[in-house]
Amino acid sequence: MLVAMTTITACSDTLTAPAEETLEGPRVTLFRTDSASYTLLAGDGGFRGMIHARLSNQTGNDIYISNCGGAAGVSLEKWIDGRWQTAWSPVSNACWSKPIVVPAGATWDASIDFFAGYPGGRVSPQLNVDDVPGTYRAVWFGLAKSHSDLLPLLKQLPLEQRISNPFTLEVTPR
C-alpha cells in the first residue's frame, strides 16, 4: 500500500537519486526515489521493504492524486527481456477520498510500504516474477490534470509523468 504521510512543500528536493541514464536513454522524471538500490528483507511469509519517492511537480499545473484515506495507487514494474512488465501491485482499499493536490512547483513525498508473499505461497499480494533481483520502477495511477467530485479522474497524466526513475531490488537470504 502506498502511504503519503509527509507534507507538500515548495522547498528544495532533498530526496534524490543519482543522475539517471535509463534503460531507454536519458529521461527527466517527476518521481524520484531516495535511493538507486533497495534490499528487501526475506521474512515470515514474504518480502518486506520501504521505498521513498518524491513527486516534484514540474508540469506547470496542479496535479490531483486520487487516493483512499491518503493511500494512492502504485505498482512496480520490472525490466525483463527489453521491456517493462508488471511485477507487483498491492492490495488496497477501494474508496475515494478528497484528492491530494500538488500545486505547480510543489513536491509530494510518498512511501511505498512494500510487502509481497513468496511465489506460490498463500499470502497476497505476490511478486509476479521468477527472479526477484533486478531493475524496477514504480508506476503511480490515479494522477490527473483535473478533478471533479462526480468523476474523480478526468484526465490521467501520461505514463512518462507517472513513473519513477529505475532502481534495483535485491533480497536478503531466507
Buried (B, 14 or more C-beta within 10 A) or exposed (E): BBBBEBEBEEEEEEBBBEEBEBEEEEEEBBBBBBBEEBBBEBEEEBBBBEBBBBBBBEBEEBBBBBBBEBBBBBBBBBBBEEEBEEBBBBEBEEEEBEBBBBEEEBBBBBBBEBBBBBEEEEEEBBBBBEEBEBBBBBBBBBBBBEBEEEEBBEEBBEEEBBBBBBBBBEBEEE
